Amino acid sequence: MAQRTELTLSQIMLPHQANLGGHVHGGEIFKLMDMAGGAVCQQYANTVIVTARVDEMQFTAPVLVGDCVSCKARIICVGKTSMDVLITVDAESLKTGEGPRRVASALSTHVSIGGDGRPKKVEPLVLESEEQRRLFALAQERRAERRGPLG
Ligand SMILES: CC(C)(COP(=O)(O)OP(=O)(O)OC[C@H]1O[C@@H](n2cnc3c(N)ncnc32)[C@H](O)[C@@H]1OP(=O)(O)O)[C@@H](O)C(=O)NCCC(=O)NCCS
């Protein structure tokens, strides 16, 4: 059976998620991204998943109340028990039909957890396309640059 390495979560942004100017809080977008990252890993590994790391969190354009936000999560690299996920976020205005436009992106790492509460092995990622090989190389590059926790 083909590996399930992609998933998209969409949500309409409502007034309680925004500031007085109608701009949606970054934390609301991040929460959806984290959920999409965790969900794609759960789908892949079929285990409990925790988030270990988020790199390169960037908000590149405002998100407004009434926008439909779509988070696309793609597993791009798999270690023994961890999975690196590229998450991209696009927003489309439901009022004007304008978009979609890229509003955020991040690279997150999630770990598969077994019944004993310890990291559990996941199956290796099969790279089938040129795009998958390109993203795998990007993740490997970023893994090599990783630093330990702050403080
Ligand atoms: C993530 C966690 C399970 C790792 O536990 P650990 O005892 O360090 O386990 P290990 O050292 O065996 O590492 C397991 C894997 O996680 C990876 N990992 C651990 N910490 C990491 C970090 N900060 N960044 C990236 N990867 C990390 C390791 O590289 C390893 O990957 P691999 O098996 O593919 O080689 C543990 O740190 C934890 O529970 N963190 C809290 C997670 C959490 O609550 N998240 C928020 C809510 S979901």
The ligand as an SDF file (V2000), in Angstrom:
LIG
                    3D

 48 50  0  0  0  0  0  0  0  0999 V2000
   10.2150   14.2290   21.8290 C   0  0  0  0  0  0  0  0  0  0  0  0
   10.6180   13.3010   22.9760 C   0  0  0  0  0  0  0  0  0  0  0  0
    9.6540   12.1370   23.0510 C   0  0  0  0  0  0  0  0  0  0  0  0
   12.0170   12.7820   22.6730 C   0  0  0  0  0  0  0  0  0  0  0  0
   12.3970   11.9800   23.7590 O   0  0  0  0  0  0  0  0  0  0  0  0
   13.9180   11.5500   23.9650 P   0  0  0  0  0  0  0  0  0  0  0  0
   14.0310   10.8500   25.2540 O   0  0  0  0  0  0  0  0  0  0  0  0
   14.8080   12.7100   23.6710 O   0  0  0  0  0  0  0  0  0  0  0  0
   14.0640   10.4410   22.8410 O   0  0  0  0  0  0  0  0  0  0  0  0
   15.2890   10.1400   21.8980 P   0  0  0  0  0  0  0  0  0  0  0  0
   16.5410   10.7910   22.3460 O   0  0  0  0  0  0  0  0  0  0  0  0
   15.2910    8.6390   21.7540 O   0  0  0  0  0  0  0  0  0  0  0  0
   14.8540   10.7830   20.5190 O   0  0  0  0  0  0  0  0  0  0  0  0
   13.8100   10.2410   19.7460 C   0  0  0  0  0  0  0  0  0  0  0  0
   13.7960   10.9140   18.4050 C   0  0  0  0  0  0  0  0  0  0  0  0
   13.3730   12.2640   18.6000 O   0  0  0  0  0  0  0  0  0  0  0  0
   14.2920   13.1560   18.0180 C   0  0  0  0  0  0  0  0  0  0  0  0
   14.3110   14.3580   18.8350 N   0  0  0  0  0  0  0  0  0  0  0  0
   14.3040   14.4420   20.1670 C   0  0  0  0  0  0  0  0  0  0  0  0
   14.3360   15.7300   20.5450 N   0  0  0  0  0  0  0  0  0  0  0  0
   14.3560   16.4640   19.4160 C   0  0  0  0  0  0  0  0  0  0  0  0
   14.3890   17.8500   19.1350 C   0  0  0  0  0  0  0  0  0  0  0  0
   14.3980   18.7690   20.0930 N   0  0  0  0  0  0  0  0  0  0  0  0
   14.4120   18.2440   17.8540 N   0  0  0  0  0  0  0  0  0  0  0  0
   14.3730   17.3410   16.8490 C   0  0  0  0  0  0  0  0  0  0  0  0
   14.3320   16.0090   17.0500 N   0  0  0  0  0  0  0  0  0  0  0  0
   14.3330   15.5900   18.3120 C   0  0  0  0  0  0  0  0  0  0  0  0
   15.6190   12.4240   18.0610 C   0  0  0  0  0  0  0  0  0  0  0  0
   16.5190   12.9360   17.0890 O   0  0  0  0  0  0  0  0  0  0  0  0
   15.1650   11.0080   17.7370 C   0  0  0  0  0  0  0  0  0  0  0  0
   14.9730   10.8840   16.3400 O   0  0  0  0  0  0  0  0  0  0  0  0
   15.2520    9.4890   15.5600 P   0  0  0  0  0  0  0  0  0  0  0  0
   14.7160    8.3660   16.3940 O   0  0  0  0  0  0  0  0  0  0  0  0
   14.5140    9.6290   14.2730 O   0  0  0  0  0  0  0  0  0  0  0  0
   16.7370    9.3920   15.3730 O   0  0  0  0  0  0  0  0  0  0  0  0
   10.6400   14.0610   24.3700 C   0  0  0  0  0  0  0  0  0  0  0  0
   11.6070   15.0770   24.3120 O   0  0  0  0  0  0  0  0  0  0  0  0
    9.3040   14.6700   24.7070 C   0  0  0  0  0  0  0  0  0  0  0  0
    8.3940   13.9650   25.1650 O   0  0  0  0  0  0  0  0  0  0  0  0
    9.1480   15.9850   24.4750 N   0  0  0  0  0  0  0  0  0  0  0  0
    7.8750   16.6580   24.7500 C   0  0  0  0  0  0  0  0  0  0  0  0
    6.9350   16.4950   23.5640 C   0  0  0  0  0  0  0  0  0  0  0  0
    5.6660   17.2550   23.7630 C   0  0  0  0  0  0  0  0  0  0  0  0
    5.0530   17.1550   24.8160 O   0  0  0  0  0  0  0  0  0  0  0  0
    5.2870   18.0600   22.7540 N   0  0  0  0  0  0  0  0  0  0  0  0
    4.1920   18.9960   22.8730 C   0  0  0  0  0  0  0  0  0  0  0  0
    2.8630   18.3940   22.8760 C   0  0  0  0  0  0  0  0  0  0  0  0
    2.5800   17.2820   21.5420 S   0  0  0  0  0  0  0  0  0  0  0  0
  1  2  1  0
  2  3  1  0
  2  4  1  0
  2 36  1  0
  4  5  1  0
  5  6  1  0
  6  7  2  0
  6  8  1  0
  6  9  1  0
  9 10  1  0
 10 11  2  0
 10 12  1  0
 10 13  1  0
 13 14  1  0
 14 15  1  0
 15 16  1  0
 15 30  1  0
 16 17  1  0
 17 18  1  0
 17 28  1  0
 18 19  1  0
 18 27  1  0
 19 20  2  0
 20 21  1  0
 21 22  1  0
 21 27  2  0
 22 23  1  0
 22 24  2  0
 24 25  1  0
 25 26  2  0
 26 27  1  0
 28 29  1  0
 28 30  1  0
 30 31  1  0
 31 32  1  0
 32 33  2  0
 32 34  1  0
 32 35  1  0
 36 37  1  0
 36 38  1  0
 38 39  2  0
 38 40  1  0
 40 41  1  0
 41 42  1  0
 42 43  1  0
 43 44  2  0
 43 45  1  0
 45 46  1  0
 46 47  1  0
 47 48  1  0
M  END
$$$$
